[in-house]
Each structure stands twice: as C-alpha cells, then as structure tokens.
Amino acid sequence: MKAIVITQPGGPDVLQLQPQPEPTLLPHQVLIRVQAAGVNRPDVLLRQGKYAGSGDVAGTVPGLEVAGIIEQCGAQVTRWRPGDAVCALLTDGGYAEYAAVDARHCLPVPAGWSMTEAASLPETAFTVWHNVFQRGQLRPGETLLVHGGSSGIGITAIQLARALGSRVLTTVGSAAKAQACEQLGAKPAINYKTTDFEAVGQAAGGVDVILDMIGGDYTPKNLRLLRDDGRLVFINAMQGAKAEFNALDLMRRRLTITGSTLRPRSAEFKAELAAAVEQHMWPLLAAGKFKPVIYRTFPLAEAAAAHQLLESSEHIGKIVLTTEGF
C-alpha cells in the first residue's frame, strides 16, 4: 500500500508518499480500506516532533481519524463484519490506503454522510465530548465559551452544546469566520482581532465553561470571565503553556482548571469514550442537529499542502485527505 510518512521532524515538506507494508491485523482489530482521513492540529505537532510522548517520529504515518470500509476482522471482533462502513479513531496511521484499528474505536458512518464527512468526526467528537461534557460538565442552560470556533474542534463544540441546550459564545479571527460560527449557533462570535472577548463575555454575564486551545495571556482573562463554580478546560496552549493566576480567587469562586490530551490515553479509555460518543452524539446526527463542515479536501499525496493550509488558519471547518484517484 501507499502511505504518507514523516521522513524527519520538520515542516510540511517532510511528509512524503511512500510504499509501506499493509498493517498486520491483531485479534482485536479491524482492517479498514481508508477512503478519507481527517487532518488535525495534533498531526502537525507530531510531524514537528513536538507532540508530547511522540519520541522519534521518523517513519511514522500520521493521521488520527479515518472513514472507510472494513476489509477484514480479527478473531476477537464480534460487532463488525467485512463490508461495514465505519469511521474510527487512531493513535496514528490514518494517512494511508489501509489502517488497522481497535474495533472498539470504530463507529458506524452516520446515515446520509459521505466518507469525507464521516472522516471529519472521530477526533473532534471524542475530544469535545470528553473535554466539554465529561471534564467540563456543561449542563443545559449553562453558557460555553469556545476559543477558535471555526476550527474542527470549534464547530463540533458549538453544534453539540447548542443541540444539548446551552448558549455558546466563541472567538474567531475574521468576519467570515464569525458569520460561519453564528450560523452554527454561536451568538455572539467575537472577532478577537478587533474586539476584547473578555469585555463582551462580561457584558453577557460571564460563562460557565471555557474550552481553550490558546493559553498564554488568554488564561487570566478566561478565569475572570468564569462565573462561580466555572470550569476552564485546556486542550492546547498555542500561545504559551505558562500563565499566572490568583489562587485565592480560584478558591473563593470555586473554579476548576483542567484539560487533557487524547492520543496518549489507553485503548480502554478510548473504547469507553467511543461508546459514550455513540450513545449521546449519534442520535443528534440522525436527527439532523449536527452537520459536517468540510472546508477543503486534498488527495492523499498532497498531505503537505493540507498541512500548510491547516497551519495558515484560514480554514473554516475540517480539512480532509481522500484516497480516491490520488
């Protein structure tokens, strides 16, 4: 088979299409003939050799999420059969024609969704469900602030929170992104380049949960914005991992600071999370309360161009690689 390989840590040009052996199937895995693979920020960090615990990335095939058809099932697999259409979460290996995946980390392709659309789901759905609804404990009637609302994570968080009865505010970097996020249900979408998001949030009465991928000087603003018993959840720190805060204020207002990364978690944790995502999110997809937002697709061989686009941050929604005709 062919796959995109990280030849050495570095820029997008280190992603090269190379022949690779087809994955060896373990008893608990399924072999997926990949039709589409989502492109995500952790793929960029992995390519750069900066993803926590990634070690030597030379020779690694990136890719955290795929959609395709099951070709073969391991001896221990009971739910799936060859020919089933699934999307799945991976630790890596998604930028390839075939991927071996823990069967428990697969979900059915939602009815009416294309493979490209389905490939945009797993990494963002798992991340948002765990961080916003499990760690952040967002409840109906509460207010969520999502930083980076036009990202894959952002569009997922906005739609899920709105569908489950919460108000959503978000920050974005352009008028076009603000319009797109408001159409998805975020009101208001705040252009952080022209408007102080803290002032807007305070005028709205504060927020209960914040999903933050920015860090840096956003952190003290975030904490000031939280209502009593509020929760700040980190999934990245693109502008800096260090920040100062007032511990006494944290205690007085009973605030919670938490966060997580998904890739290094155990297979058992991901299996439990997959079951929760299917239980709570898949009915919303069937009811039309969540829609895919695909910004652009690239042939698998053009993974470097896909990474360049992702790093430019001009996209609204997901970027997806496809294996058809590459």
NORHU-V118773 format. One record per residue. N is the residue number from 1. SS is DSSP state (A for helix, B for strand, O for the rest). OMEGA is omega as a letter, one per 30 degrees, with the letter a starting at -180 (999 if undefined). Layout:
N:SS:OMEGA + N:SS:OMEGA
This chain:
1:O:l + 2:B:a + 3:B:l + 4:B:a + 5:B:l + 6:B:a + 7:O:l + 8:O:l + 9:O:l + 10:O:a + 11:O:a + 12:A:a + 13:A:l + 14:A:l + 15:B:a + 16:B:l + 17:B:a + 18:B:l + 19:B:l + 20:O:l + 21:O:l + 22:O:a + 23:O:l + 24:O:a + 25:O:l + 26:O:a + 27:O:a + 28:O:a + 29:B:l + 30:B:l + 31:B:a + 32:B:l + 33:B:a + 34:B:l + 35:B:l + 36:B:l + 37:B:l + 38:B:l + 39:B:a + 40:O:l + 41:A:l + 42:A:l + 43:A:l + 44:A:l + 45:A:l + 46:A:l + 47:A:a + 48:A:a + 49:O:a + 50:O:a + 51:O:a + 52:O:l + 53:O:a + 54:O:a + 55:O:l + 56:O:a + 57:O:l + 58:O:a + 59:O:a + 60:O:l + 61:O:a + 62:O:l + 63:O:a + 64:O:a + 65:B:a + 66:B:l + 67:B:a + 68:B:a + 69:B:l + 70:B:l + 71:B:a + 72:B:l + 73:B:l + 74:O:a + 75:O:a + 76:O:a + 77:O:a + 78:O:a + 79:O:a + 80:O:l + 81:O:l + 82:O:a + 83:O:l + 84:O:l + 85:B:a + 86:B:l + 87:B:a + 88:B:l + 89:B:l + 90:O:l + 91:O:l + 92:O:l + 93:O:a + 94:O:a + 95:O:a + 96:B:l + 97:O:l + 98:B:l + 99:B:l + 100:B:a + 101:B:l + 102:B:a + 103:A:a + 104:A:a + 105:A:l + 106:B:l + 107:B:l + 108:B:l + 109:O:a + 110:O:a + 111:O:l + 112:O:l + 113:O:l + 114:O:l + 115:A:l + 116:A:l + 117:A:a + 118:A:l + 119:A:l + 120:O:a + 121:O:a + 122:A:a + 123:A:a + 124:A:a + 125:A:l + 126:A:a + 127:A:a + 128:A:a + 129:A:a + 130:A:a + 131:A:a + 132:A:a + 133:A:l + 134:A:l + 135:A:a + 136:O:l + 137:O:l + 138:O:a + 139:O:l + 140:O:a + 141:O:l + 142:O:a + 143:B:l + 144:B:l + 145:B:l + 146:B:l + 147:B:a + 148:O:a + 149:O:a + 150:O:l + 151:O:l + 152:A:l + 153:A:a + 154:A:a + 155:A:l + 156:A:a + 157:A:l + 158:A:a + 159:A:a + 160:A:a + 161:A:l + 162:A:a + 163:A:a + 164:O:l + 165:O:l + 166:O:l + 167:B:a + 168:B:l + 169:B:l + 170:B:l + 171:B:a + 172:B:a + 173:O:l + 174:O:l + 175:A:l + 176:A:l + 177:A:l + 178:A:l + 179:A:a + 180:A:a + 181:A:l + 182:A:l + 183:A:l + 184:A:l + 185:O:l + 186:O:a + 187:O:f + 188:O:l + 189:B:a + 190:B:l + 191:B:a + 192:O:l + 193:O:a + 194:O:a + 195:O:l + 196:O:a + 197:A:l + 198:A:l + 199:A:l + 200:A:l + 201:A:l + 202:A:l + 203:A:l + 204:O:l + 205:O:l + 206:O:a + 207:B:a + 208:B:a + 209:B:l + 210:B:l + 211:B:a + 212:B:l + 213:O:a + 214:O:a + 215:O:l + 216:O:a + 217:O:l + 218:A:a + 219:A:l + 220:A:l + 221:A:l + 222:A:a + 223:A:l + 224:A:a + 225:A:a + 226:B:l + 227:B:l + 228:B:a + 229:B:a + 230:B:a + 231:B:l + 232:B:a + 233:B:l + 234:B:l + 235:O:l + 236:O:l + 237:O:a + 238:O:a + 239:O:l + 240:O:a + 241:O:a + 242:O:l + 243:O:l + 244:O:l + 245:O:a + 246:O:a + 247:A:l + 248:A:l + 249:A:l + 250:A:a + 251:A:a + 252:A:a + 253:A:l + 254:O:a + 255:O:l + 256:B:l + 257:B:a + 258:B:l + 259:B:a + 260:O:l + 261:O:a + 262:O:a + 263:O:a + 264:O:a + 265:O:a + 266:O:l + 267:A:l + 268:A:l + 269:A:a + 270:A:l + 271:A:l + 272:A:l + 273:A:l + 274:A:l + 275:A:l + 276:A:l + 277:A:l + 278:A:a + 279:A:a + 280:A:a + 281:O:a + 282:A:l + 283:A:l + 284:A:l + 285:A:a + 286:A:a + 287:O:l + 288:O:a + 289:O:l + 290:O:a + 291:O:l + 292:O:l + 293:O:a + 294:B:a + 295:B:a + 296:B:l + 297:B:l + 298:B:l + 299:B:a + 300:A:a + 301:A:a + 302:A:l + 303:A:l + 304:A:l + 305:A:l + 306:A:l + 307:A:l + 308:A:l + 309:A:l + 310:A:a + 311:A:l + 312:A:a + 313:O:l + 314:O:a + 315:O:l + 316:O:a + 317:O:a + 318:B:l + 319:B:a + 320:B:l + 321:B:l + 322:B:a + 323:O:a + 324:O:l + 325:O:a + 326:O:999
